[in-house]
Amino acid sequence: LRDHVDQSGDQFHDQGTADFLTGLMEQHEEMAWMLRSFIEGEALGPDGRQPAEGAKTPVGV
């Protein structure tokens, strides 16, 4: 994606597509981070943040 972002902006002068691809790349990187965090066993809240020390997650959430 990074190569295509550069190519869209520089070679084709299409900043709209470059911006669209940048957004896709950012979403992908965020999802990859979340999945790695989940796999590694870090506790995360629904908003993606770590819960406060000693906080309990309610059952059914």
Predicted model as a PDB file, atoms N, CA, C, CB and O in Angstrom, pLDDT in the B-factor column:
MODEL        1                                                                  
ATOM      1  N   LEU A   1       0.818  -1.205   0.000  1.00 85.00           N  
ATOM      2  CA  LEU A   1       0.000   0.000   0.000  1.00 85.00           C  
ATOM      3  C   LEU A   1       0.858   1.263   0.000  1.00 85.00           C  
ATOM      4  CB  LEU A   1      -0.929   0.001   1.205  1.00 85.00           C  
ATOM      5  O   LEU A   1       0.533   2.247  -0.664  1.00 85.00           O  
ATOM      6  N   ARG A   2       1.947   1.222   0.746  1.00 88.00           N  
ATOM      7  CA  ARG A   2       2.801   2.417   0.814  1.00 88.00           C  
ATOM      8  C   ARG A   2       3.327   2.801  -0.567  1.00 88.00           C  
ATOM      9  CB  ARG A   2       3.979   2.181   1.775  1.00 88.00           C  
ATOM     10  O   ARG A   2       3.360   3.980  -0.921  1.00 88.00           O  
ATOM     11  N   ASP A   3       3.736   1.804  -1.340  1.00 90.00           N  
ATOM     12  CA  ASP A   3       4.234   2.080  -2.691  1.00 90.00           C  
ATOM     13  C   ASP A   3       3.147   2.707  -3.563  1.00 90.00           C  
ATOM     14  CB  ASP A   3       4.751   0.789  -3.344  1.00 90.00           C  
ATOM     15  O   ASP A   3       3.416   3.617  -4.348  1.00 90.00           O  
ATOM     16  N   HIS A   4       1.916   2.212  -3.418  1.00 90.00           N  
ATOM     17  CA  HIS A   4       0.819   2.732  -4.229  1.00 90.00           C  
ATOM     18  C   HIS A   4       0.386   4.129  -3.789  1.00 90.00           C  
ATOM     19  CB  HIS A   4      -0.364   1.786  -4.166  1.00 90.00           C  
ATOM     20  O   HIS A   4      -0.061   4.929  -4.612  1.00 90.00           O  
ATOM     21  N   VAL A   5       0.516   4.424  -2.499  1.00 91.00           N  
ATOM     22  CA  VAL A   5       0.230   5.782  -2.021  1.00 91.00           C  
ATOM     23  C   VAL A   5       1.185   6.754  -2.696  1.00 91.00           C  
ATOM     24  CB  VAL A   5       0.356   5.874  -0.467  1.00 91.00           C  
ATOM     25  O   VAL A   5       0.768   7.777  -3.239  1.00 91.00           O  
ATOM     26  N   ASP A   6       2.473   6.425  -2.655  1.00 90.00           N  
ATOM     27  CA  ASP A   6       3.476   7.286  -3.283  1.00 90.00           C  
ATOM     28  C   ASP A   6       3.249   7.396  -4.789  1.00 90.00           C  
ATOM     29  CB  ASP A   6       4.884   6.752  -3.004  1.00 90.00           C  
ATOM     30  O   ASP A   6       3.343   8.482  -5.360  1.00 90.00           O  
ATOM     31  N   GLN A   7       2.953   6.281  -5.417  1.00 91.00           N  
ATOM     32  CA  GLN A   7       2.743   6.269  -6.865  1.00 91.00           C  
ATOM     33  C   GLN A   7       1.520   7.108  -7.250  1.00 91.00           C  
ATOM     34  CB  GLN A   7       2.574   4.824  -7.368  1.00 91.00           C  
ATOM     35  O   GLN A   7       1.560   7.861  -8.224  1.00 91.00           O  
ATOM     36  N   SER A   8       0.440   6.976  -6.487  1.00 91.00           N  
ATOM     37  CA  SER A   8      -0.773   7.746  -6.796  1.00 91.00           C  
ATOM     38  C   SER A   8      -0.523   9.238  -6.681  1.00 91.00           C  
ATOM     39  CB  SER A   8      -1.918   7.340  -5.865  1.00 91.00           C  
ATOM     40  O   SER A   8      -0.956  10.013  -7.533  1.00 91.00           O  
ATOM     41  N   GLY A   9       0.171   9.639  -5.636  1.00 89.00           N  
ATOM     42  CA  GLY A   9       0.417  11.057  -5.419  1.00 89.00           C  
ATOM     43  C   GLY A   9       1.468  11.635  -6.333  1.00 89.00           C  
ATOM     44  O   GLY A   9       1.269  12.710  -6.900  1.00 89.00           O  
ATOM     45  N   ASP A  10       2.573  10.954  -6.488  1.00 90.00           N  
ATOM     46  CA  ASP A  10       3.705  11.495  -7.248  1.00 90.00           C  
ATOM     47  C   ASP A  10       3.565  11.297  -8.753  1.00 90.00           C  
ATOM     48  CB  ASP A  10       4.986  10.854  -6.779  1.00 90.00           C  
ATOM     49  O   ASP A  10       3.663  12.246  -9.531  1.00 90.00           O  
ATOM     50  N   GLN A  11       3.334  10.058  -9.145  1.00 92.00           N  
ATOM     51  CA  GLN A  11       3.323   9.748 -10.575  1.00 92.00           C  
ATOM     52  C   GLN A  11       2.025  10.184 -11.257  1.00 92.00           C  
ATOM     53  CB  GLN A  11       3.532   8.259 -10.781  1.00 92.00           C  
ATOM     54  O   GLN A  11       2.049  10.728 -12.361  1.00 92.00           O  
ATOM     55  N   PHE A  12       0.885   9.939 -10.586  1.00 91.00           N  
ATOM     56  CA  PHE A  12      -0.412  10.217 -11.212  1.00 91.00           C  
ATOM     57  C   PHE A  12      -1.049  11.516 -10.735  1.00 91.00           C  
ATOM     58  CB  PHE A  12      -1.354   9.079 -10.946  1.00 91.00           C  
ATOM     59  O   PHE A  12      -2.087  11.919 -11.262  1.00 91.00           O  
ATOM     60  N   HIS A  13      -0.449  12.182  -9.746  1.00 92.00           N  
ATOM     61  CA  HIS A  13      -0.974  13.444  -9.208  1.00 92.00           C  
ATOM     62  C   HIS A  13      -2.436  13.296  -8.758  1.00 92.00           C  
ATOM     63  CB  HIS A  13      -0.859  14.563 -10.267  1.00 92.00           C  
ATOM     64  O   HIS A  13      -3.250  14.199  -8.952  1.00 92.00           O  
ATOM     65  N   ASP A  14      -2.748  12.157  -8.164  1.00 93.00           N  
ATOM     66  CA  ASP A  14      -4.100  11.860  -7.696  1.00 93.00           C  
ATOM     67  C   ASP A  14      -4.078  11.812  -6.167  1.00 93.00           C  
ATOM     68  CB  ASP A  14      -4.628  10.508  -8.298  1.00 93.00           C  
ATOM     69  O   ASP A  14      -3.950  10.744  -5.569  1.00 93.00           O  
ATOM     70  N   GLN A  15      -4.206  12.979  -5.553  1.00 95.00           N  
ATOM     71  CA  GLN A  15      -4.117  13.072  -4.099  1.00 95.00           C  
ATOM     72  C   GLN A  15      -5.317  12.429  -3.407  1.00 95.00           C  
ATOM     73  CB  GLN A  15      -3.999  14.525  -3.679  1.00 95.00           C  
ATOM     74  O   GLN A  15      -5.199  11.963  -2.273  1.00 95.00           O  
ATOM     75  N   GLY A  16      -6.469  12.400  -4.077  1.00 94.00           N  
ATOM     76  CA  GLY A  16      -7.654  11.771  -3.484  1.00 94.00           C  
ATOM     77  C   GLY A  16      -7.443  10.286  -3.269  1.00 94.00           C  
ATOM     78  O   GLY A  16      -7.763   9.755  -2.205  1.00 94.00           O  
ATOM     79  N   THR A  17      -6.907   9.615  -4.275  1.00 94.00           N  
ATOM     80  CA  THR A  17      -6.626   8.185  -4.151  1.00 94.00           C  
ATOM     81  C   THR A  17      -5.513   7.947  -3.141  1.00 94.00           C  
ATOM     82  CB  THR A  17      -6.243   7.587  -5.517  1.00 94.00           C  
ATOM     83  O   THR A  17      -5.579   6.994  -2.364  1.00 94.00           O  
ATOM     84  N   ALA A  18      -4.497   8.793  -3.140  1.00 94.00           N  
ATOM     85  CA  ALA A  18      -3.408   8.660  -2.170  1.00 94.00           C  
ATOM     86  C   ALA A  18      -3.959   8.781  -0.747  1.00 94.00           C  
ATOM     87  CB  ALA A  18      -2.312   9.734  -2.423  1.00 94.00           C  
ATOM     88  O   ALA A  18      -3.559   8.025   0.138  1.00 94.00           O  
ATOM     89  N   ASP A  19      -4.871   9.724  -0.525  1.00 96.00           N  
ATOM     90  CA  ASP A  19      -5.478   9.904   0.790  1.00 96.00           C  
ATOM     91  C   ASP A  19      -6.336   8.703   1.166  1.00 96.00           C  
ATOM     92  CB  ASP A  19      -6.320  11.179   0.819  1.00 96.00           C  
ATOM     93  O   ASP A  19      -6.310   8.256   2.313  1.00 96.00           O  
ATOM     94  N   PHE A  20      -7.096   8.176   0.206  1.00 96.00           N  
ATOM     95  CA  PHE A  20      -7.935   6.999   0.437  1.00 96.00           C  
ATOM     96  C   PHE A  20      -7.065   5.803   0.838  1.00 96.00           C  
ATOM     97  CB  PHE A  20      -8.768   6.663  -0.829  1.00 96.00           C  
ATOM     98  O   PHE A  20      -7.378   5.097   1.796  1.00 96.00           O  
ATOM     99  N   LEU A  21      -5.984   5.583   0.108  1.00 95.00           N  
ATOM    100  CA  LEU A  21      -5.091   4.471   0.413  1.00 95.00           C  
ATOM    101  C   LEU A  21      -4.399   4.658   1.763  1.00 95.00           C  
ATOM    102  CB  LEU A  21      -4.050   4.318  -0.690  1.00 95.00           C  
ATOM    103  O   LEU A  21      -4.165   3.686   2.482  1.00 95.00           O  
ATOM    104  N   THR A  22      -4.074   5.899   2.107  1.00 95.00           N  
ATOM    105  CA  THR A  22      -3.478   6.183   3.410  1.00 95.00           C  
ATOM    106  C   THR A  22      -4.455   5.815   4.522  1.00 95.00           C  
ATOM    107  CB  THR A  22      -3.075   7.673   3.515  1.00 95.00           C  
ATOM    108  O   THR A  22      -4.056   5.235   5.532  1.00 95.00           O  
ATOM    109  N   GLY A  23      -5.727   6.146   4.342  1.00 96.00           N  
ATOM    110  CA  GLY A  23      -6.751   5.782   5.325  1.00 96.00           C  
ATOM    111  C   GLY A  23      -6.877   4.279   5.484  1.00 96.00           C  
ATOM    112  O   GLY A  23      -6.998   3.781   6.604  1.00 96.00           O  
ATOM    113  N   LEU A  24      -6.850   3.548   4.371  1.00 95.00           N  
ATOM    114  CA  LEU A  24      -6.904   2.084   4.437  1.00 95.00           C  
ATOM    115  C   LEU A  24      -5.702   1.527   5.189  1.00 95.00           C  
ATOM    116  CB  LEU A  24      -6.964   1.485   3.025  1.00 95.00           C  
ATOM    117  O   LEU A  24      -5.829   0.611   6.002  1.00 95.00           O  
ATOM    118  N   MET A  25      -4.548   2.090   4.907  1.00 94.00           N  
ATOM    119  CA  MET A  25      -3.325   1.638   5.556  1.00 94.00           C  
ATOM    120  C   MET A  25      -3.390   1.903   7.064  1.00 94.00           C  
ATOM    121  CB  MET A  25      -2.098   2.336   4.938  1.00 94.00           C  
ATOM    122  O   MET A  25      -2.982   1.052   7.855  1.00 94.00           O  
ATOM    123  N   GLU A  26      -3.894   3.061   7.467  1.00 94.00           N  
ATOM    124  CA  GLU A  26      -4.019   3.384   8.888  1.00 94.00           C  
ATOM    125  C   GLU A  26      -4.984   2.430   9.584  1.00 94.00           C  
ATOM    126  CB  GLU A  26      -4.488   4.832   9.067  1.00 94.00           C  
ATOM    127  O   GLU A  26      -4.717   1.980  10.698  1.00 94.00           O  
ATOM    128  N   GLN A  27      -6.111   2.116   8.930  1.00 95.00           N  
ATOM    129  CA  GLN A  27      -7.070   1.176   9.503  1.00 95.00           C  
ATOM    130  C   GLN A  27      -6.437  -0.206   9.652  1.00 95.00           C  
ATOM    131  CB  GLN A  27      -8.336   1.095   8.630  1.00 95.00           C  
ATOM    132  O   GLN A  27      -6.613  -0.874  10.670  1.00 95.00           O  
ATOM    133  N   HIS A  28      -5.707  -0.618   8.635  1.00 94.00           N  
ATOM    134  CA  HIS A  28      -5.047  -1.919   8.666  1.00 94.00           C  
ATOM    135  C   HIS A  28      -4.026  -1.986   9.795  1.00 94.00           C  
ATOM    136  CB  HIS A  28      -4.370  -2.207   7.325  1.00 94.00           C  
ATOM    137  O   HIS A  28      -3.964  -2.980  10.518  1.00 94.00           O  
ATOM    138  N   GLU A  29      -3.226  -0.933   9.950  1.00 93.00           N  
ATOM    139  CA  GLU A  29      -2.217  -0.915  11.010  1.00 93.00           C  
ATOM    140  C   GLU A  29      -2.856  -0.936  12.391  1.00 93.00           C  
ATOM    141  CB  GLU A  29      -1.326   0.315  10.870  1.00 93.00           C  
ATOM    142  O   GLU A  29      -2.349  -1.596  13.299  1.00 93.00           O  
ATOM    143  N   GLU A  30      -3.965  -0.220  12.558  1.00 93.00           N  
ATOM    144  CA  GLU A  30      -4.650  -0.213  13.839  1.00 93.00           C  
ATOM    145  C   GLU A  30      -5.226  -1.592  14.152  1.00 93.00           C  
ATOM    146  CB  GLU A  30      -5.759   0.842  13.844  1.00 93.00           C  
ATOM    147  O   GLU A  30      -5.113  -2.073  15.279  1.00 93.00           O  
ATOM    148  N   MET A  31      -5.845  -2.228  13.154  1.00 94.00           N  
ATOM    149  CA  MET A  31      -6.410  -3.563  13.360  1.00 94.00           C  
ATOM    150  C   MET A  31      -5.301  -4.566  13.665  1.00 94.00           C  
ATOM    151  CB  MET A  31      -7.213  -4.013  12.118  1.00 94.00           C  
ATOM    152  O   MET A  31      -5.475  -5.431  14.524  1.00 94.00           O  
ATOM    153  N   ALA A  32      -4.172  -4.466  12.980  1.00 92.00           N  
ATOM    154  CA  ALA A  32      -3.046  -5.365  13.238  1.00 92.00           C  
ATOM    155  C   ALA A  32      -2.537  -5.176  14.661  1.00 92.00           C  
ATOM    156  CB  ALA A  32      -1.906  -5.120  12.223  1.00 92.00           C  
ATOM    157  O   ALA A  32      -2.206  -6.149  15.339  1.00 92.00           O  
ATOM    158  N   TRP A  33      -2.474  -3.919  15.121  1.00 90.00           N  
ATOM    159  CA  TRP A  33      -2.039  -3.647  16.486  1.00 90.00           C  
ATOM    160  C   TRP A  33      -3.008  -4.278  17.488  1.00 90.00           C  
ATOM    161  CB  TRP A  33      -1.928  -2.128  16.726  1.00 90.00           C  
ATOM    162  O   TRP A  33      -2.585  -4.906  18.458  1.00 90.00           O  
ATOM    163  N   MET A  34      -4.299  -4.106  17.247  1.00 88.00           N  
ATOM    164  CA  MET A  34      -5.310  -4.666  18.149  1.00 88.00           C  
ATOM    165  C   MET A  34      -5.205  -6.189  18.198  1.00 88.00           C  
ATOM    166  CB  MET A  34      -6.725  -4.245  17.703  1.00 88.00           C  
ATOM    167  O   MET A  34      -5.265  -6.780  19.276  1.00 88.00           O  
ATOM    168  N   LEU A  35      -5.050  -6.822  17.046  1.00 89.00           N  
ATOM    169  CA  LEU A  35      -4.954  -8.276  17.008  1.00 89.00           C  
ATOM    170  C   LEU A  35      -3.687  -8.761  17.720  1.00 89.00           C  
ATOM    171  CB  LEU A  35      -4.971  -8.772  15.555  1.00 89.00           C  
ATOM    172  O   LEU A  35      -3.733  -9.735  18.471  1.00 89.00           O  
ATOM    173  N   ARG A  36      -2.557  -8.084  17.487  1.00 86.00           N  
ATOM    174  CA  ARG A  36      -1.331  -8.460  18.184  1.00 86.00           C  
ATOM    175  C   ARG A  36      -1.501  -8.314  19.688  1.00 86.00           C  
ATOM    176  CB  ARG A  36      -0.154  -7.607  17.701  1.00 86.00           C  
ATOM    177  O   ARG A  36      -1.055  -9.169  20.453  1.00 86.00           O  
ATOM    178  N   SER A  37      -2.140  -7.243  20.109  1.00 83.00           N  
ATOM    179  CA  SER A  37      -2.372  -7.002  21.524  1.00 83.00           C  
ATOM    180  C   SER A  37      -3.245  -8.114  22.116  1.00 83.00           C  
ATOM    181  CB  SER A  37      -3.032  -5.624  21.735  1.00 83.00           C  
ATOM    182  O   SER A  37      -2.981  -8.596  23.217  1.00 83.00           O  
ATOM    183  N   PHE A  38      -4.267  -8.511  21.391  1.00 82.00           N  
ATOM    184  CA  PHE A  38      -5.160  -9.577  21.843  1.00 82.00           C  
ATOM    185  C   PHE A  38      -4.417 -10.903  21.940  1.00 82.00           C  
ATOM    186  CB  PHE A  38      -6.357  -9.713  20.895  1.00 82.00           C  
ATOM    187  O   PHE A  38      -4.561 -11.633  22.920  1.00 82.00           O  
ATOM    188  N   ILE A  39      -3.627 -11.207  20.925  1.00 83.00           N  
ATOM    189  CA  ILE A  39      -2.892 -12.465  20.898  1.00 83.00           C  
ATOM    190  C   ILE A  39      -1.865 -12.524  22.023  1.00 83.00           C  
ATOM    191  CB  ILE A  39      -2.203 -12.651  19.545  1.00 83.00           C  
ATOM    192  O   ILE A  39      -1.649 -13.580  22.618  1.00 83.00           O  
ATOM    193  N   GLU A  40      -1.238 -11.398  22.311  1.00 80.00           N  
ATOM    194  CA  GLU A  40      -0.226 -11.351  23.365  1.00 80.00           C  
ATOM    195  C   GLU A  40      -0.834 -11.331  24.763  1.00 80.00           C  
ATOM    196  CB  GLU A  40       0.653 -10.137  23.180  1.00 80.00           C  
ATOM    197  O   GLU A  40      -0.102 -11.419  25.748  1.00 80.00           O  
ATOM    198  N   GLY A  41      -2.158 -11.218  24.871  1.00 76.00           N  
ATOM    199  CA  GLY A  41      -2.833 -11.326  26.155  1.00 76.00           C  
ATOM    200  C   GLY A  41      -2.985 -10.042  26.930  1.00 76.00           C  
ATOM    201  O   GLY A  41      -3.297 -10.092  28.120  1.00 76.00           O  
ATOM    202  N   GLU A  42      -2.778  -8.893  26.314  1.00 62.00           N  
ATOM    203  CA  GLU A  42      -2.991  -7.639  27.027  1.00 62.00           C  
ATOM    204  C   GLU A  42      -4.488  -7.387  27.185  1.00 62.00           C  
ATOM    205  CB  GLU A  42      -2.312  -6.461  26.284  1.00 62.00           C  
ATOM    206  O   GLU A  42      -5.263  -7.585  26.249  1.00 62.00           O  
ATOM    207  N   ALA A  43      -4.875  -6.958  28.349  1.00 63.00           N  
ATOM    208  CA  ALA A  43      -6.274  -6.630  28.589  1.00 63.00           C  
ATOM    209  C   ALA A  43      -6.580  -5.268  27.986  1.00 63.00           C  
ATOM    210  CB  ALA A  43      -6.598  -6.646  30.104  1.00 63.00           C  
ATOM    211  O   ALA A  43      -5.869  -4.297  28.244  1.00 63.00           O  
ATOM    212  N   LEU A  44      -7.632  -5.196  27.189  1.00 64.00           N  
ATOM    213  CA  LEU A  44      -8.060  -3.937  26.586  1.00 64.00           C  
ATOM    214  C   LEU A  44      -9.541  -3.748  26.827  1.00 64.00           C  
ATOM    215  CB  LEU A  44      -7.746  -3.903  25.075  1.00 64.00           C  
ATOM    216  O   LEU A  44     -10.309  -4.710  26.843  1.00 64.00           O  
ATOM    217  N   GLY A  45      -9.935  -2.500  27.013  1.00 66.00           N  
ATOM    218  CA  GLY A  45     -11.340  -2.174  27.133  1.00 66.00           C  
ATOM    219  C   GLY A  45     -11.982  -2.090  25.760  1.00 66.00           C  
ATOM    220  O   GLY A  45     -11.284  -2.181  24.751  1.00 66.00           O  
ATOM    221  N   PRO A  46     -13.303  -1.917  25.698  1.00 64.00           N  
ATOM    222  CA  PRO A  46     -13.999  -1.826  24.418  1.00 64.00           C  
ATOM    223  C   PRO A  46     -13.513  -0.672  23.542  1.00 64.00           C  
ATOM    224  CB  PRO A  46     -15.472  -1.680  24.659  1.00 64.00           C  
ATOM    225  O   PRO A  46     -13.647  -0.713  22.319  1.00 64.00           O  
ATOM    226  N   ASP A  47     -12.949   0.355  24.174  1.00 71.00           N  
ATOM    227  CA  ASP A  47     -12.455   1.495  23.411  1.00 71.00           C  
ATOM    228  C   ASP A  47     -11.002   1.320  22.982  1.00 71.00           C  
ATOM    229  CB  ASP A  47     -12.597   2.760  24.226  1.00 71.00           C  
ATOM    230  O   ASP A  47     -10.421   2.223  22.380  1.00 71.00           O  
ATOM    231  N   GLY A  48     -10.411   0.166  23.286  1.00 68.00           N  
ATOM    232  CA  GLY A  48      -9.037  -0.109  22.892  1.00 68.00           C  
ATOM    233  C   GLY A  48      -8.001   0.313  23.917  1.00 68.00           C  
ATOM    234  O   GLY A  48      -6.804   0.125  23.703  1.00 68.00           O  
ATOM    235  N   ARG A  49      -8.444   0.876  25.017  1.00 73.00           N  
ATOM    236  CA  ARG A  49      -7.512   1.320  26.059  1.00 73.00           C  
ATOM    237  C   ARG A  49      -7.396   0.249  27.134  1.00 73.00           C  
ATOM    238  CB  ARG A  49      -7.975   2.664  26.681  1.00 73.00           C  
ATOM    239  O   ARG A  49      -8.286  -0.585  27.302  1.00 73.00           O  
ATOM    240  N   GLN A  50      -6.295   0.287  27.850  1.00 73.00           N  
ATOM    241  CA  GLN A  50      -6.118  -0.651  28.947  1.00 73.00           C  
ATOM    242  C   GLN A  50      -6.952  -0.184  30.131  1.00 73.00           C  
ATOM    243  CB  GLN A  50      -4.622  -0.782  29.337  1.00 73.00           C  
ATOM    244  O   GLN A  50      -6.936   1.000  30.469  1.00 73.00           O  
ATOM    245  N   PRO A  51      -7.690  -1.113  30.775  1.00 67.00           N  
ATOM    246  CA  PRO A  51      -8.499  -0.722  31.935  1.00 67.00           C  
ATOM    247  C   PRO A  51      -7.606  -0.312  33.101  1.00 67.00           C  
ATOM    248  CB  PRO A  51      -9.427  -1.875  32.361  1.00 67.00           C  
ATOM    249  O   PRO A  51      -6.432  -0.676  33.164  1.00 67.00           O  
ATOM    250  N   ALA A  52      -8.180   0.441  34.006  1.00 68.00           N  
ATOM    251  CA  ALA A  52      -7.443   0.893  35.191  1.00 68.00           C  
ATOM    252  C   ALA A  52      -6.987  -0.305  36.008  1.00 68.00           C  
ATOM    253  CB  ALA A  52      -8.313   1.834  36.057  1.00 68.00           C  
ATOM    254  O   ALA A  52      -7.636  -1.351  36.005  1.00 68.00           O  
ATOM    255  N   GLU A  53      -5.871  -0.150  36.705  1.00 65.00           N  
ATOM    256  CA  GLU A  53      -5.313  -1.226  37.532  1.00 65.00           C  
ATOM    257  C   GLU A  53      -6.351  -1.691  38.546  1.00 65.00           C  
ATOM    258  CB  GLU A  53      -4.023  -0.756  38.255  1.00 65.00           C  
ATOM    259  O   GLU A  53      -6.915  -0.872  39.272  1.00 65.00           O  
ATOM    260  N   GLY A  54      -6.604  -2.974  38.603  1.00 59.00           N  
ATOM    261  CA  GLY A  54      -7.543  -3.547  39.566  1.00 59.00           C  
ATOM    262  C   GLY A  54      -8.995  -3.466  39.126  1.00 59.00           C  
ATOM    263  O   GLY A  54      -9.865  -3.960  39.843  1.00 59.00           O  
ATOM    264  N   ALA A  55      -9.294  -2.872  37.988  1.00 56.00           N  
ATOM    265  CA  ALA A  55     -10.676  -2.772  37.506  1.00 56.00           C  
ATOM    266  C   ALA A  55     -11.131  -4.141  37.034  1.00 56.00           C  
ATOM    267  CB  ALA A  55     -10.804  -1.724  36.358  1.00 56.00           C  
ATOM    268  O   ALA A  55     -10.363  -4.877  36.415  1.00 56.00           O  
ATOM    269  N   LYS A  56     -12.351  -4.476  37.320  1.00 59.00           N  
ATOM    270  CA  LYS A  56     -12.928  -5.752  36.916  1.00 59.00           C  
ATOM    271  C   LYS A  56     -13.802  -5.536  35.689  1.00 59.00           C  
ATOM    272  CB  LYS A  56     -13.745  -6.386  38.072  1.00 59.00           C  
ATOM    273  O   LYS A  56     -14.508  -4.532  35.589  1.00 59.00           O  
ATOM    274  N   THR A  57     -13.752  -6.478  34.761  1.00 56.00           N  
ATOM    275  CA  THR A  57     -14.613  -6.443  33.582  1.00 56.00           C  
ATOM    276  C   THR A  57     -15.934  -7.100  33.960  1.00 56.00           C  
ATOM    277  CB  THR A  57     -13.945  -7.166  32.352  1.00 56.00           C  
ATOM    278  O   THR A  57     -15.941  -8.239  34.428  1.00 56.00           O  
ATOM    279  N   PRO A  58     -17.056  -6.403  33.767  1.00 56.00           N  
ATOM    280  CA  PRO A  58     -18.354  -6.979  34.107  1.00 56.00           C  
ATOM    281  C   PRO A  58     -18.624  -8.227  33.265  1.00 56.00           C  
ATOM    282  CB  PRO A  58     -19.475  -5.941  33.901  1.00 56.00           C  
ATOM    283  O   PRO A  58     -18.199  -8.315  32.113  1.00 56.00           O  
ATOM    284  N   VAL A  59     -19.334  -9.190  33.856  1.00 56.00           N  
ATOM    285  CA  VAL A  59     -19.699 -10.418  33.152  1.00 56.00           C  
ATOM    286  C   VAL A  59     -20.679 -10.058  32.032  1.00 56.00           C  
ATOM    287  CB  VAL A  59     -20.325 -11.474  34.137  1.00 56.00           C  
ATOM    288  O   VAL A  59     -21.588  -9.249  32.219  1.00 56.00           O  
ATOM    289  N   GLY A  60     -20.478 -10.663  30.888  1.00 54.00           N  
ATOM    290  CA  GLY A  60     -21.371 -10.428  29.753  1.00 54.00           C  
ATOM    291  C   GLY A  60     -20.950  -9.298  28.869  1.00 54.00           C  
ATOM    292  O   GLY A  60     -21.675  -8.951  27.936  1.00 54.00           O  
ATOM    293  N   VAL A  61     -19.808  -8.707  29.122  1.00 50.00           N  
ATOM    294  CA  VAL A  61     -19.336  -7.595  28.283  1.00 50.00           C  
ATOM    295  C   VAL A  61     -18.314  -8.097  27.331  1.00 50.00           C  
ATOM    296  CB  VAL A  61     -18.758  -6.454  29.121  1.00 50.00           C  
ATOM    297  O   VAL A  61     -17.785  -7.327  26.530  1.00 50.00           O  
TER     298      VAL A  61                                                      
ENDMDL                                                                          
END                                                                             
